[in-house]
């Protein structure tokens, strides 16, 4: 497909994307997502993009990116080129963060993970119940929202590591209306009510990474003209944060399709970091792309 063809197609054709992180080998869960994206794009006469989500510059490597492309090619996934790499678009994410700063919606956060953990533990030892997000992680304390400008500048000048967090209360007040998204996935269909407040003051920028997943994925989907996001149910609730960021930044919301997850032998979700069976290992055992389709239930 020529660039002119892509531009013409982009005006009318649905745009899907598969967006793995090259921090490990792809497994059956990734195969399910990639194959669903490819099948849905084909059935709807759409395009399929590949985005490499390599914000984590420590764990993501060119070798693992090559392995991702090798696996997808073996599976017969017809993604368009060139591939988009998040590591090549950090200024775009910074621009989005700066817009939110100018709106007074983000603040520097200085507590370390250890400090937050200690505070939560002490609170719960006294019988309290610390609020947690849909993934079960404790919400970040909110008192830094109220730091004076002078105190913020002092901390920024003297504390090396900090994050930038979204002031959820201010953001929701600015939007001033309920948020929803269109869902076509497994077990959830139709208009879904978004609840960004359940996530508290989410991180948008880390000291050890030049963006956060929430900010980068929202900006990327808009920049690439993605119309259909097909991904696992583990990201279902996170869509509420993405809808809020879309609203704040004036970005169009795609249609979402959250699909079932592939469990391992112990019932937990497959994970690259835990060394679950990789597609490359299955290929070495003699499995074919048709076998992989059967194994993931397509």
Secondary structure, DSSP 4 states (H G I P E B T S, - for coil): --HHHHHHHHHHS-EEEE---SSS--BHHHHHHHHHHHHHHHHTT-EEEEEE----TTT--HHHHHHHHHHHHHHT---EEEEEEGGG-HHHHHHHHHHHHHTT-EEEE---HHHHHHHHHHHHHTT----B-TTSPBPPP-GGGG--HHHHHHHHHH-S--EEEE-HHHHHHHH-S--EEEEESSS-EEEEE--GGGG-S-EEEBTTBSS-HHHHHHHHHHHTT--EEEEEGGGTTTHHHHHHHHHHHT-PPPEEEEEPP-B-TTSSBP-TTTTPPBHHHHHHTT--HHHHHHHTT-
